[in-house]
Each structure stands twice: as structure tokens, then as C-alpha cells.
Amino acid sequence: MKVLFVCLGNICRSPLAEAMFRQMINDHGLANQVTIDSAGTSSEEEGNHPYPGIRKIMAKYDLPGQDLVSRPITEDDFNNFDLIIGMDDMNLRHLRAIAPQSAKSKIHGIYDLVPGKAGQSIPDPWYTHEFQKTYDALHEALPYWLDYVEHHI
């Protein structure tokens, strides 16, 4: 199974989600069965590493990924990934607008599987500077995606 996390610039939420989910996948012995990546709906940050506040969170929790490099989502991503998980409504609207019809069902919001929280977003910490809250939100949502992946591989 292939999972792609998407935010605006691919320097905050999506690389943190990628790093956290990669660690979870590794911890569950699924690394040979699951591919994880991240991308942005914008190319503005292309080539940049995760934002310094996110790198601090990664270091705090000993997460891999401080060397990740931002990239924009591509047409191939819609064909190659099984799950495309956006972090907020703006990301989801953009993804649905550019996705081929055959890939629209692959697009989901980060909280879609969390009971009572479907449709909620994770605010962009580039604006809020609340990097710990971003980690906490992902820490809440990602176990549901892990469960989903485990039951669909």
C-alpha cells in the first residue's frame, strides 16, 4: 500500500505526518508492505527541508525525516498512491480540483477516520507556530490510518 500525506508547502504538517507514520509502520513491522511519502499542493517551498519548528519536533520525538525535501504533488502521485491524505479543507479542495476522476476516491482528510472528528483540519503551524499542537493532532489521527492500512494490505 502507498500512502501520501499532503499539505500546502510540504514543510510542516505533511513531512511530520510522513515521519510519524513511517515510524509507526516500522514499529509494526510493515515497512516492506507500505510506502510513505509527502507532497505539497504548492511548489513554493520546493527543495526546502522541513520548517525549523517541525525539525525541532522531529528531534524531540526522535523521528526520521529531518532530511526530507519538499516537493509538489504530481499527476503520477494520483496514479501511484492508494491513499492521499490532506491536512485541511484548502488542501483537499485543491487535490480534488486537480485529481483525475479515477483518483478522487483516494483523497481523504486527516481526521476522516477519527470518531466525531471527520472533516476537521490540522491548522498550518507555519502560521500558528504551534508545532507541538500539530504533533499532538497527528498523534491522535495517525493510529486510525495505521489501523486502516493494516486491514487493507
N, C-alpha and C positions, 0 to 999 in steps of 0.2 A: 504494500500500500504506500502511496505517496501523498504527503501532507505538506501544503504550502500555507504559511501564515503571511498575511498582508496588512500593512498599514500605509500611511501616506508616504513617508520618506524612506522607510526601511532602515531607520537608525535607532528607533526606540522600541516600540511595542513588538513588532514582528521579529526582530532579531532576538529579543529577550524571550519571546514565546518559542522561537526555534531552539534556543539554547536550553530552556527549561524542558521542553518536550523531548529533545534529544537525550537529555539526562534521564528522563522518565523511561523512555524507550530502552535505553541501555540498561537501566536498573531492572527492567522486566525481561531482559534477555531477548528483545525483539529487534535488535539493531540490524540483523540480516534480513528482516522482513519489512522494515519500514524505512522509507526515505523521507527526510525532513529538510525543508528549505524555507526561505522567506524572501519577500519582494515588496516593492512599494508601488503604489498607484501613480506616483510621480517619479520623474527621473532627476529631480532637482538635487538629490543627495547622492546620485550615482557615484560609486567608487569610494565613498566615505565609510569609515568604521562606525560602530555603534557610538551614540552620543556619550560624552563623558559620564553623565549621571547613570546611564544604563551600564556602562563598563564598571562603575563602582558597585552596582547591584550584582552584576555577574561575579565580580571578585568576592563580594561579601558572602555569596552562596556557593562559591567555588564552581561556577558554571562554565562550560566551554563556550567559546563564541566571541571572545573579545577581538578576534582577528577577522570576524565576518566583514564582508564588504557589501554595501548597499547596491541593489540593482532594481531596475524597474521590471514589473511583470511583463511577460512576453506572450505572444499568441501561442507559442509552444507550451507554455505553462498550463494553459487551459486544456490542452490536449493530453499532457503528460501527468498531471496531478489528479488524484482521486478526490481529495478534499482541498478546498480553497477557503481559508478561514479569515474573514476580515474583522478588524478591531472596532470599527464604528460605522454608523449609518452612511457617512460620506464615502468611506472605502467601499462599502457594499454597493451603493448606488453606482459608483464608478466601475466596479468589477462587473456588475450586471449589464451596464451600458456597453462595455467593450467585449464581453464574452460572446463567443459563438453560441448560437441557440443550443447546440448539443452539450455545452458545458455549464449552462446556467444552474442546473440541479446540483452541481459540485460546490456551489458558493454558499457559505454559511456564516452566520455571525458567531463571534467567540462565545457568547453566552447562550446560544441556541439550545444546548443540551442541559443547561443548569436549571433545575426546577424553580419555577417562579421568576426567572430572570431572562427568559428568551426575549430577544430584541434589545437588550441593554448593551451599552457600549463601554469600552475602556477609554477614558479620556486620554488625549495625547499629552504625555509628560513633557514633550518639548515646550509646550505652552504652560503647563501647570507646574512643572518641576517637582511633581510628586512621584518620584521614581519608585519609592517603596510601595505606594498605593498601586502602581502598575504591576509590580511583582505580586503583591497580595491578590489582585484581581485575577491575574493569570494563574496563580497558585490555586485559586478557587475553581476556575473554569477548566483548566487543562486535564485534571483527572477524569472528567466526563468524556473528553475526547480520547484519552487513553483507553477508557473502557470501550468506547465505540470502536476504536481501531482494533483492539484485542478481539472483539466479536465479529469483525469484518475482514480479517486477514485469513 
